[in-house]
Amino acid sequence: MFREMRVKKRLMSEEDAEELLKSASHGVLAVAGDEGYPYAVPVSFVYKDRKIYIHSALEGHKVDAVKQNSKVSFCVVTTDNVVSEKLTTRYTSAVAFGTAKILTSKGETEPYARLLAEKYGCHDEMIIQNELNRYAGKYCILEIVVDHLTGKSSISPKAAK
């Protein structure tokens, strides 16, 4: 169902691709947008247990798109070093394909909102709880169950870290 990578020597192990998802600071969510146009948007996210969690407003282009078609793709680039003299880049990236679901209840959203806060450096429980209270019922979490994941690298996994 999913295409194989053409340049096999660039293929990373699935475990290394998962590590990229865990360590990346942001990613790009791609959905089937309005009028058949693809819509790709940079987002903050957290990856856990083969699922990607993205904070979102309750309304907007990405939420509307997921309601219309739950199949999405998501990519991260964690290394991107231009090597001008060789007309190339040294990179590491991962692409996930999955099925998105919109989580809206406090019980569904709060644990992942906490994970996002912690990933982006907030470990103060009082600040986190104040923000959760302040935005209660005003946001959703997109949960993407990863169906297929590939990683690609032009550098050795050891050099990428």
VOSEZA-627131 format. One record per atom (N, C-alpha, C): x, y, z; residue in three letters; atom name; residue number from 1. Coordinates in pm, 1 decimal, m for minus. Example, Ala and Ser with C-alpha at 12.3 -4.5 7.8 and 13.67 -1.06 7.14 Angstrom:
! residues 2
1319.0_m569.0_780.0_ALA_N_1
1230.0_m450.0_780.0_ALA_CA_1
1320.0_m330.0_780.0_ALA_C_1
1285.0_m225.0_708.0_SER_N_2
1367.0_m106.0_714.0_SER_CA_2
1290.0_3.0_787.0_SER_C_2
This chain:
! residues 161
81.6_m119.1_0.0_MET_N_1
0.0_0.0_0.0_MET_CA_1
86.6_126.3_0.0_MET_C_1
191.8_129.4_80.7_PHE_N_2
281.0_244.8_82.9_PHE_CA_2
401.0_216.9_m6.8_PHE_C_2
447.7_318.5_m73.7_ARG_N_3
560.9_302.5_m164.8_ARG_CA_3
688.9_274.5_m88.1_ARG_C_3
774.9_195.9_m150.8_GLU_N_4
907.4_172.1_m94.7_GLU_CA_4
997.5_289.1_m132.3_GLU_C_4
1094.4_315.3_m45.0_MET_N_5
1189.1_421.0_m75.2_MET_CA_5
1276.1_377.3_m193.1_MET_C_5
1294.5_469.0_m285.4_ARG_N_6
1368.6_438.6_m407.5_ARG_CA_6
1518.3_419.0_m380.1_ARG_C_6
1579.0_508.2_m302.9_VAL_N_7
1722.4_499.3_m273.4_VAL_CA_7
1738.8_429.4_m138.3_VAL_C_7
1752.9_299.9_m143.6_LYS_N_8
1753.2_215.9_m22.9_LYS_CA_8
1864.8_251.5_75.1_LYS_C_8
1979.2_297.9_24.4_LYS_N_9
2090.2_327.3_113.7_LYS_CA_9
2060.2_447.4_204.9_LYS_C_9
1959.9_524.6_173.4_ARG_N_10
1920.8_639.4_256.2_ARG_CA_10
1818.8_601.1_364.8_ARG_C_10
1760.7_482.0_352.8_LEU_N_11
1656.6_437.0_445.1_LEU_CA_11
1712.1_415.2_585.1_LEU_C_11
1646.3_474.8_682.5_MET_N_12
1682.9_455.9_822.9_MET_CA_12
1597.2_343.8_880.6_MET_C_12
1639.9_288.7_990.7_SER_N_13
1557.2_190.1_1059.5_SER_CA_13
1433.6_260.7_1115.0_SER_C_13
1328.8_185.2_1137.9_GLU_N_14
1207.7_245.0_1193.9_GLU_CA_14
1234.3_300.7_1334.1_GLU_C_14
1321.0_234.6_1409.2_GLU_N_15
1355.7_283.2_1543.0_GLU_CA_15
1423.9_419.9_1534.7_GLU_C_15
1515.1_437.1_1438.2_ASP_N_16
1580.5_567.0_1421.1_ASP_CA_16
1480.7_672.8_1373.4_ASP_C_16
1387.6_634.5_1288.1_ALA_N_17
1283.9_728.5_1242.8_ALA_CA_17
1197.7_772.5_1361.4_ALA_C_17
1165.4_678.6_1450.4_GLU_N_18
1088.7_715.3_1570.4_GLU_CA_18
1167.6_811.4_1658.3_GLU_C_18
1298.1_791.3_1668.3_GLU_N_19
1381.4_882.5_1746.4_GLU_CA_19
1377.7_1023.6_1688.2_GLU_C_19
1373.8_1032.6_1555.9_LEU_N_20
1361.7_1164.4_1492.9_LEU_CA_20
1230.9_1231.1_1533.0_LEU_C_20
1122.1_1154.0_1532.5_LEU_N_21
992.7_1210.4_1572.5_LEU_CA_21
994.7_1255.2_1719.1_LEU_C_21
1061.5_1180.7_1801.6_LYS_N_22
1068.8_1217.4_1944.1_LYS_CA_22
1150.9_1343.8_1965.6_LYS_C_22
1255.7_1361.7_1886.2_SER_N_23
1349.1_1471.7_1911.7_SER_CA_23
1319.4_1600.1_1833.6_SER_C_23
1241.1_1593.4_1728.5_ALA_N_24
1216.7_1711.8_1644.5_ALA_CA_24
1140.3_1819.3_1720.4_ALA_C_24
1174.5_1944.4_1694.4_SER_N_25
1106.7_2054.5_1762.2_SER_CA_25
975.1_2092.2_1695.0_SER_C_25
961.5_2062.4_1568.4_HIS_N_26
837.3_2092.0_1496.5_HIS_CA_26
826.6_1997.6_1377.0_HIS_C_26
708.9_1995.0_1318.5_GLY_N_27
686.2_1912.5_1201.3_GLY_CA_27
590.0_1982.4_1108.0_GLY_C_27
562.6_1917.0_996.2_VAL_N_28
467.9_1972.2_899.4_VAL_CA_28
357.7_1868.9_878.0_VAL_C_28
236.2_1910.0_908.5_LEU_N_29
117.7_1827.3_889.1_LEU_CA_29
61.1_1855.9_751.0_LEU_C_29
35.3_1750.9_674.7_ALA_N_30
m23.7_1766.3_541.6_ALA_CA_30
m158.5_1696.3_538.7_ALA_C_30
m258.8_1769.7_491.7_VAL_N_31
m395.9_1718.9_485.1_VAL_CA_31
m451.8_1747.8_345.9_VAL_C_31
m563.0_1683.8_313.7_ALA_N_32
m634.5_1714.6_190.2_ALA_CA_32
m717.3_1839.9_218.5_ALA_C_32
m677.4_1951.2_159.7_GLY_N_33
m740.4_2079.1_189.8_GLY_CA_33
m858.2_2112.6_100.2_GLY_C_33
m894.7_2239.9_103.6_ASP_N_34
m1008.0_2290.9_26.9_ASP_CA_34
m986.1_2277.6_m123.5_ASP_C_34
m1093.8_2247.6_m195.4_GLU_N_35
m1093.5_2243.3_m341.6_GLU_CA_35
m989.3_2147.3_m398.4_GLU_C_35
m954.0_2044.9_m321.2_GLY_N_36
m858.3_1945.5_m368.0_GLY_CA_36
m712.3_1985.4_m355.3_GLY_C_36
m685.6_2106.2_m303.5_TYR_N_37
m547.8_2148.8_m283.4_TYR_CA_37
m491.0_2085.9_m157.0_TYR_C_37
m368.2_2035.4_m162.9_PRO_N_38
m304.6_1989.0_m39.7_PRO_CA_38
m282.9_2109.0_52.7_PRO_C_38
m288.5_2085.8_180.4_TYR_N_39
m262.9_2190.7_278.7_TYR_CA_39
m160.0_2136.1_375.8_TYR_C_39
m44.3_2200.8_381.3_ALA_N_40
62.8_2160.3_471.8_ALA_CA_40
92.2_2276.6_565.1_ALA_C_40
96.8_2248.2_694.5_VAL_N_41
113.9_2353.9_792.5_VAL_CA_41
215.1_2311.0_899.1_VAL_C_41
310.3_2399.9_932.4_PRO_N_42
404.5_2367.6_1039.2_PRO_CA_42
333.3_2368.8_1174.2_PRO_C_42
367.2_2272.5_1258.9_VAL_N_43
300.6_2259.4_1388.3_VAL_CA_43
399.0_2215.1_1495.9_VAL_C_43
363.8_2246.2_1619.3_SER_N_44
430.4_2189.3_1736.0_SER_CA_44
359.8_2057.6_1764.8_SER_C_44
433.1_1961.3_1817.6_PHE_N_45
373.8_1829.3_1837.1_PHE_CA_45
451.6_1751.6_1941.0_PHE_C_45
393.3_1641.1_1981.3_VAL_N_46
463.6_1544.3_2064.9_VAL_CA_46
434.3_1405.4_2008.0_VAL_C_46
534.0_1317.3_2016.4_TYR_N_47
521.1_1180.5_1966.0_TYR_CA_47
531.0_1084.7_2082.2_TYR_C_47
433.6_993.0_2090.0_LYS_N_48
433.4_894.7_2198.4_LYS_CA_48
355.7_771.1_2154.8_LYS_C_48
415.0_655.1_2174.6_ASP_N_49
347.2_527.2_2148.6_ASP_CA_49
286.6_518.6_2008.7_ASP_C_49
365.3_551.9_1907.6_ARG_N_50
323.8_547.8_1766.7_ARG_CA_50
205.9_639.6_1735.1_ARG_C_50
196.1_746.6_1813.1_LYS_N_51
93.1_847.2_1788.2_LYS_CA_51
156.5_985.7_1794.5_LYS_C_51
106.6_1073.9_1709.3_ILE_N_52
150.1_1213.1_1705.9_ILE_CA_52
34.8_1296.6_1759.7_ILE_C_52
65.6_1388.3_1849.9_TYR_N_53
m36.3_1474.1_1910.2_TYR_CA_53
m4.5_1619.7_1877.8_TYR_C_53
m105.6_1688.8_1824.7_ILE_N_54
m90.0_1826.9_1781.3_ILE_CA_54
m198.9_1911.3_1846.9_ILE_C_54
m159.9_2021.7_1906.5_HIS_N_55
m253.2_2118.3_1965.0_HIS_CA_55
m314.9_2199.8_1852.2_HIS_C_55
m443.3_2228.8_1862.5_SER_N_56
m510.0_2304.8_1756.8_SER_CA_56
m627.9_2383.5_1812.6_SER_C_56
m663.1_2489.1_1741.5_ALA_N_57
m788.9_2557.3_1769.8_ALA_CA_57
m902.2_2461.1_1733.5_ALA_C_57
m1019.0_2486.6_1786.3_LEU_N_58
m1134.9_2402.1_1758.7_LEU_CA_58
m1184.7_2416.6_1614.8_LEU_C_58
m1151.9_2528.8_1551.6_GLU_N_59
m1196.3_2555.2_1415.1_GLU_CA_59
m1076.3_2596.1_1331.3_GLU_C_59
m1087.8_2574.6_1202.8_GLY_N_60
m981.4_2619.0_1113.5_GLY_CA_60
m958.1_2518.4_1002.9_GLY_C_60
m864.1_2552.5_916.2_HIS_N_61
m838.3_2474.5_796.4_HIS_CA_61
m800.4_2330.0_828.5_HIS_C_61
m705.6_2309.6_921.9_LYS_N_62
m661.6_2171.6_946.5_LYS_CA_62
m770.5_2088.0_1011.3_LYS_C_62
m847.1_2144.9_1102.6_VAL_N_63
m955.8_2070.2_1166.9_VAL_CA_63
m1064.9_2037.7_1064.3_VAL_C_63
m1100.3_2135.4_982.4_ASP_N_64
m1200.3_2110.2_877.3_ASP_CA_64
m1153.8_2000.0_783.5_ASP_C_64
m1025.4_2004.0_747.0_ALA_N_65
m971.2_1903.7_654.8_ALA_CA_65
m975.3_1764.3_716.3_ALA_C_65
m939.2_1753.2_844.1_VAL_N_66
m941.2_1622.1_911.3_VAL_CA_66
m1083.9_1569.1_920.8_VAL_C_66
m1180.1_1657.5_941.5_LYS_N_67
m1320.4_1614.5_945.6_LYS_CA_67
m1364.5_1557.8_810.5_LYS_C_67
m1310.5_1612.1_702.3_GLN_N_68
m1345.6_1566.6_567.6_GLN_CA_68
m1270.9_1440.3_526.0_GLN_C_68
m1143.9_1430.7_569.7_ASN_N_69
m1060.5_1317.0_530.1_ASN_CA_69
m956.2_1296.3_639.9_ASN_C_69
m966.8_1188.5_711.9_SER_N_70
m880.8_1165.1_827.9_SER_CA_70
m740.4_1115.6_792.3_SER_C_70
m716.6_1085.1_666.5_LYS_N_71
m582.7_1039.0_626.4_LYS_CA_71
m490.9_1159.9_609.4_LYS_C_71
m375.0_1152.8_676.2_VAL_N_72
m281.5_1264.2_677.2_VAL_CA_72
m138.9_1212.8_660.3_VAL_C_72
m48.7_1305.2_634.2_SER_N_73
93.1_1272.8_644.7_SER_CA_73
159.1_1381.6_728.8_SER_C_73
273.6_1346.1_782.8_PHE_N_74
343.6_1433.9_876.1_PHE_CA_74
492.4_1413.8_854.5_PHE_C_74
568.1_1521.9_847.5_CYS_N_75
712.0_1504.4_830.3_CYS_CA_75
791.2_1596.4_921.0_CYS_C_75
911.5_1550.8_953.4_VAL_N_76
1006.9_1630.3_1030.3_VAL_CA_76
1141.1_1625.9_959.2_VAL_C_76
1215.5_1732.3_973.5_VAL_N_77
1354.1_1737.5_928.3_VAL_CA_77
1433.8_1778.8_1050.6_VAL_C_77
1525.8_1692.6_1093.5_THR_N_78
1598.3_1722.9_1217.2_THR_CA_78
1741.2_1767.6_1192.3_THR_C_78
1794.1_1739.3_1077.5_THR_N_79
1927.0_1787.2_1038.9_THR_CA_79
1914.9_1837.6_897.2_THR_C_79
1973.1_1953.6_871.7_ASP_N_80
1971.2_2009.4_736.5_ASP_CA_80
2092.8_2099.5_722.2_ASP_C_80
2201.8_2040.7_681.0_ASN_N_81
2326.7_2114.5_665.3_ASN_CA_81
2362.7_2123.0_517.4_ASN_C_81
2365.8_2244.1_467.2_VAL_N_82
2398.7_2266.7_327.1_VAL_CA_82
2549.7_2248.9_307.2_VAL_C_82
2584.6_2172.6_205.2_VAL_N_83
2724.7_2153.8_167.0_VAL_CA_83
2737.6_2217.6_28.5_VAL_C_83
2763.5_2348.2_27.5_SER_N_84
2762.2_2427.5_m96.0_SER_CA_84
2856.5_2373.4_m201.8_SER_C_84
2978.0_2341.9_m161.8_GLU_N_85
3078.4_2300.2_m259.5_GLU_CA_85
3045.2_2167.8_m326.9_GLU_C_85
2953.6_2092.0_m267.9_LYS_N_86
2912.0_1965.2_m329.0_LYS_CA_86
2769.5_1971.6_m383.4_LYS_C_86
2708.6_2090.7_m373.6_LEU_N_87
2571.5_2112.1_m421.5_LEU_CA_87
2474.3_2009.9_m362.1_LEU_C_87
2482.3_1992.2_m230.5_THR_N_88
2395.9_1894.7_m163.9_THR_CA_88
2368.6_1938.9_m20.3_THR_C_88
2291.8_1860.3_47.0_THR_N_89
2269.4_1881.3_190.1_THR_CA_89
2291.7_1750.2_263.0_THR_C_89
2325.5_1760.6_388.7_ARG_N_90
2331.2_1645.6_479.0_ARG_CA_90
2206.9_1658.8_565.2_ARG_C_90
2121.1_1558.7_561.7_TYR_N_91
1991.3_1571.1_626.4_TYR_CA_91
1950.7_1442.1_695.9_TYR_C_91
1857.4_1455.9_787.0_THR_N_92
1782.3_1343.3_842.4_THR_CA_92
1636.8_1387.5_846.1_THR_C_92
1548.6_1297.8_805.4_SER_N_93
1406.8_1331.5_802.4_SER_CA_93
1324.3_1206.1_823.8_SER_C_93
1200.9_1227.8_862.5_ALA_N_94
1106.3_1117.2_877.8_ALA_CA_94
971.7_1161.2_823.3_ALA_C_94
902.8_1066.4_760.6_VAL_N_95
768.3_1090.9_709.1_VAL_CA_95
676.1_983.1_764.4_VAL_C_95
566.0_1027.8_822.5_ALA_N_96
466.2_935.7_876.4_ALA_CA_96
336.4_952.7_799.1_ALA_C_96
268.3_842.9_777.8_PHE_N_97
133.6_843.7_722.1_PHE_CA_97
43.6_787.8_830.2_PHE_C_97
m72.8_847.5_846.2_GLY_N_98
m160.1_798.1_950.5_GLY_CA_98
m301.9_846.8_937.7_GLY_C_98
m377.3_811.9_1040.1_THR_N_99
m518.4_847.9_1047.8_THR_CA_99
m537.7_940.0_1167.4_THR_C_99
m597.4_1056.1_1141.7_ALA_N_100
m614.7_1157.5_1245.3_ALA_CA_100
m754.1_1151.7_1306.1_ALA_C_100
m757.4_1183.4_1433.3_LYS_N_101
m883.0_1191.8_1507.3_LYS_CA_101
m877.6_1320.0_1588.9_LYS_C_101
m991.1_1384.6_1604.7_ILE_N_102
m998.4_1509.1_1680.7_ILE_CA_102
m1045.1_1478.1_1822.8_ILE_C_102
m960.6_1508.4_1920.4_LEU_N_103
m994.5_1488.0_2061.8_LEU_CA_103
m1039.9_1621.2_2120.0_LEU_C_103
m1155.2_1621.9_2187.6_THR_N_104
m1206.9_1748.8_2239.7_THR_CA_104
m1238.1_1748.0_2388.6_THR_C_104
m1264.6_1632.5_2446.7_SER_N_105
m1301.6_1633.0_2588.9_SER_CA_105
m1179.2_1656.7_2675.2_SER_C_105
m1200.5_1714.9_2791.6_LYS_N_106
m1091.3_1745.6_2884.9_LYS_CA_106
m1010.2_1620.1_2916.4_LYS_C_106
m1078.6_1509.4_2937.8_GLY_N_107
m1010.0_1384.6_2969.2_GLY_CA_107
m921.1_1335.9_2856.7_GLY_C_107
m959.3_1366.4_2732.3_GLU_N_108
m878.7_1327.1_2616.7_GLU_CA_108
m764.5_1425.3_2590.2_GLU_C_108
m792.5_1554.0_2605.0_THR_N_109
m695.4_1655.0_2562.3_THR_CA_109
m589.9_1688.2_2667.9_THR_C_109
m628.6_1691.9_2792.8_GLU_N_110
m539.1_1741.7_2896.9_GLU_CA_110
m406.8_1664.2_2908.3_GLU_C_110
m407.0_1531.5_2904.3_PRO_N_111
m277.7_1462.2_2915.9_PRO_CA_111
m179.2_1500.2_2804.4_PRO_C_111
m228.7_1522.3_2684.2_TYR_N_112
m140.3_1553.9_2572.6_TYR_CA_112
m101.9_1701.4_2572.2_TYR_C_112
m190.4_1787.3_2621.4_ALA_N_113
m153.9_1928.1_2638.6_ALA_CA_113
m40.6_1938.9_2741.1_ALA_C_113
m46.3_1856.9_2844.0_ARG_N_114
62.0_1853.4_2944.0_ARG_CA_114
193.1_1806.3_2880.5_ARG_C_114
184.7_1700.1_2800.3_LEU_N_115
305.5_1650.0_2733.4_LEU_CA_115
366.7_1756.7_2642.3_LEU_C_115
281.8_1829.8_2571.3_LEU_N_116
330.5_1937.4_2484.9_LEU_CA_116
398.2_2046.8_2566.9_LEU_C_116
337.0_2086.7_2677.3_ALA_N_117
395.7_2189.5_2763.4_ALA_CA_117
533.1_2145.9_2812.2_ALA_C_117
542.5_2022.1_2854.1_GLU_N_118
669.9_1970.0_2904.8_GLU_CA_118
774.1_1959.4_2793.3_GLU_C_118
732.3_1914.4_2675.6_LYS_N_119
826.7_1903.1_2564.2_LYS_CA_119
888.7_2038.3_2531.7_LYS_C_119
808.1_2143.0_2539.5_TYR_N_120
855.9_2275.7_2502.7_TYR_CA_120
906.1_2355.1_2622.0_TYR_C_120
939.7_2283.5_2729.8_GLY_N_121
1017.3_2344.3_2836.9_GLY_CA_121
945.4_2390.2_2960.8_GLY_C_121
816.2_2376.1_2968.3_CYS_N_122
745.6_2418.7_3089.4_CYS_CA_122
724.8_2298.3_3181.2_CYS_C_122
786.0_2304.1_3297.7_HIS_N_123
773.3_2195.1_3394.8_HIS_CA_123
712.6_2244.8_3525.6_HIS_C_123
662.4_2367.2_3522.9_ASP_N_124
600.5_2426.5_3641.8_ASP_CA_124
452.2_2388.8_3642.5_ASP_C_124
414.0_2302.5_3735.3_GLU_N_125
276.4_2251.7_3741.3_GLU_CA_125
173.6_2363.8_3754.7_GLU_C_125
205.2_2468.0_3830.2_MET_N_126
109.9_2577.8_3848.1_MET_CA_126
84.4_2650.2_3715.6_MET_C_126
189.3_2675.9_3639.3_ILE_N_127
174.1_2742.4_3508.7_ILE_CA_127
93.1_2654.4_3414.6_ILE_C_127
127.0_2527.0_3409.8_ILE_N_128
55.3_2434.2_3321.0_ILE_CA_128
m92.6_2429.1_3358.5_ILE_C_128
m122.6_2412.2_3485.7_GLN_N_129
m262.6_2403.1_3528.6_GLN_CA_129
m339.2_2531.7_3501.5_GLN_C_129
m275.3_2647.0_3523.2_ASN_N_130
m340.2_2775.0_3493.6_ASN_CA_130
m375.7_2786.4_3345.7_ASN_C_130
m285.0_2744.5_3259.1_GLU_N_131
m311.5_2750.3_3115.2_GLU_CA_131
m420.7_2650.8_3074.8_GLU_C_131
m417.1_2532.8_3133.5_LEU_N_132
m522.0_2434.2_3104.5_LEU_CA_132
m658.3_2488.2_3146.4_LEU_C_132
m665.6_2551.2_3261.0_ASN_N_133
m791.6_2609.8_3308.0_ASN_CA_133
m834.5_2725.3_3217.7_ASN_C_133
m739.7_2808.8_3181.1_ARG_N_134
m768.2_2926.9_3098.8_ARG_CA_134
m823.2_2889.3_2960.9_ARG_C_134
m771.2_2780.5_2903.7_TYR_N_135
m811.3_2742.4_2768.3_TYR_CA_135
m903.6_2620.9_2764.4_TYR_C_135
m953.6_2579.3_2877.4_ALA_N_136
m1043.4_2462.9_2883.0_ALA_CA_136
m1159.8_2480.8_2785.5_ALA_C_136
m1182.4_2381.2_2701.7_GLY_N_137
m1291.8_2384.4_2605.9_GLY_CA_137
m1267.4_2471.6_2484.0_GLY_C_137
m1147.1_2532.1_2473.9_LYS_N_138
m1118.2_2623.7_2362.6_LYS_CA_138
m1015.9_2568.2_2264.1_LYS_C_138
m974.9_2444.2_2283.6_TYR_N_139
m877.5_2383.9_2193.4_TYR_CA_139
m909.7_2235.9_2176.8_TYR_C_139
m844.4_2176.6_2080.1_CYS_N_140
m854.2_2031.9_2062.9_CYS_CA_140
m713.4_1977.2_2043.3_CYS_C_140
m703.8_1848.2_2045.3_ILE_N_141
m578.7_1779.2_2015.0_ILE_CA_141
m605.8_1688.8_1895.4_ILE_C_141
m522.4_1700.0_1794.3_LEU_N_142
m529.1_1605.3_1683.1_LEU_CA_142
m440.1_1487.5_1720.2_LEU_C_142
m497.8_1369.4_1718.2_GLU_N_143
m424.5_1246.6_1746.4_GLU_CA_143
m407.6_1171.8_1615.4_GLU_C_143
m284.5_1148.2_1578.2_ILE_N_144
m256.0_1075.9_1454.2_ILE_CA_144
m197.9_940.1_1490.0_ILE_C_144
m268.2_836.1_1454.9_VAL_N_145
m217.6_699.8_1470.9_VAL_CA_145
m130.2_671.3_1349.3_VAL_C_145
m3.4_642.7_1372.7_VAL_N_146
91.2_621.4_1263.9_VAL_CA_146
69.0_483.1_1203.4_VAL_C_146
35.7_482.4_1075.3_ASP_N_147
16.8_357.9_1001.1_ASP_CA_147
145.3_314.1_931.0_ASP_C_147
227.1_412.5_892.3_HIS_N_148
350.0_383.0_817.6_HIS_CA_148
450.2_494.1_846.9_HIS_C_148
575.0_455.4_872.2_LEU_N_149
678.8_552.2_905.4_LEU_CA_149
808.1_514.9_835.0_LEU_C_149
870.2_613.5_771.1_THR_N_150
1002.8_592.5_713.5_THR_CA_150
1093.0_708.9_752.5_THR_C_150
1218.8_677.8_766.9_GLY_N_151
1319.7_778.7_792.1_GLY_CA_151
1421.0_774.8_679.9_GLY_C_151
1478.3_889.7_652.4_LYS_N_152
1574.1_900.1_542.8_LYS_CA_152
1690.7_986.3_589.1_LYS_C_152
1811.0_944.7_550.9_SER_N_153
1928.1_1020.5_592.4_SER_CA_153
2036.0_1015.8_486.3_SER_C_153
2103.9_1128.9_468.3_SER_N_154
2219.0_1131.5_379.3_SER_CA_154
2347.8_1122.1_458.9_SER_C_154
2334.0_1104.9_589.9_ILE_N_155
2451.1_1091.3_677.1_ILE_CA_155
2430.5_969.0_766.4_ILE_C_155
2536.8_921.2_822.7_SER_N_156
2524.3_803.1_908.3_SER_CA_156
2444.2_837.4_1032.4_SER_C_156
2368.9_743.0_1089.1_PRO_N_157
2289.3_771.6_1208.5_PRO_CA_157
2373.0_826.4_1323.9_PRO_C_157
2496.6_782.8_1338.5_LYS_N_158
2582.4_832.7_1447.2_LYS_CA_158
2617.3_979.4_1425.1_LYS_C_158
2643.8_1016.6_1302.5_ALA_N_159
2679.1_1154.5_1272.7_ALA_CA_159
2559.2_1247.2_1285.0_ALA_C_159
2439.6_1193.3_1270.8_ALA_N_160
2317.7_1274.4_1277.8_ALA_CA_160
2286.9_1319.9_1419.1_ALA_C_160
2334.3_1246.9_1517.7_LYS_N_161
2298.1_1276.7_1657.2_LYS_CA_161
2380.0_1387.3_1717.2_LYS_C_161
